[in-house]
């Protein structure tokens, strides 16, 4: 009996476990493949954050 036959029998006997294994496989595969693809894309230039003094002044309404 080949591996495929054993796999078919397993899926018929335990469909919930087989589906869980399939979902887990996607969960492991997608981050391993998609993340490097997204990281390789060139992104726009990063905008520097405003100085903390300006942020505090804007929140409190006080001007220095």
C-alpha positions as CSV (number, residue, x, y, z in Angstrom):
1,X,0.0,0.0,0.0
2,X,1.5,3.3,-1.1
3,X,1.7,6.5,0.7
4,X,-1.2,8.0,-1.2
5,X,-3.5,5.1,-0.3
6,X,-2.6,5.6,3.4
7,X,-3.3,9.3,3.1
8,X,-6.7,8.7,1.4
9,X,-7.6,6.3,4.2
10,X,-6.5,8.8,6.8
11,X,-8.6,11.6,5.3
12,X,-11.7,9.3,5.1
13,X,-11.3,8.1,8.7
14,X,-10.3,11.4,10.3
15,X,-11.5,14.3,8.1
16,X,-11.3,16.9,10.9
17,X,-7.7,16.1,11.7
18,X,-6.8,16.1,8.0
19,X,-8.5,19.5,7.6
20,X,-6.6,20.8,10.7
21,X,-3.3,19.6,9.3
22,X,-4.1,21.3,6.0
23,X,-4.9,24.6,7.7
24,X,-1.7,24.4,9.8
25,X,0.3,23.7,6.6
26,X,-1.0,26.9,5.1
27,X,-0.3,28.7,8.4
28,X,3.3,27.7,8.3
29,X,3.8,28.1,4.5
30,X,2.3,31.5,3.9
31,X,4.5,33.5,6.4
32,X,7.6,31.7,5.2
33,X,6.9,32.7,1.6
34,X,4.8,35.9,1.6
35,X,6.9,37.9,4.2
36,X,10.2,37.8,2.2
37,X,8.2,38.8,-0.9
38,X,6.7,41.8,0.9
39,X,10.1,42.7,2.3
40,X,11.7,42.7,-1.1
41,X,9.4,45.3,-2.5
42,X,10.8,48.8,-2.5
43,X,8.8,51.0,-0.2
44,X,8.4,54.8,-0.2
45,X,10.8,56.9,1.7
46,X,10.1,56.9,5.4
47,X,8.8,60.2,6.8
48,X,10.8,61.2,9.9
49,X,8.6,61.6,13.1
50,X,8.0,65.1,14.3
51,X,10.0,66.3,17.3
52,X,8.5,65.3,20.7
53,X,8.3,69.0,21.8
54,X,6.0,69.7,18.8
55,X,3.8,66.7,19.6
56,X,3.5,67.6,23.3
57,X,2.7,71.2,22.4
58,X,0.0,70.1,20.0
59,X,-1.6,67.8,22.5
60,X,-1.5,70.3,25.4
61,X,-2.3,73.3,23.3
62,X,0.6,75.2,24.7
63,X,3.1,76.9,22.4
64,X,6.7,77.3,23.4
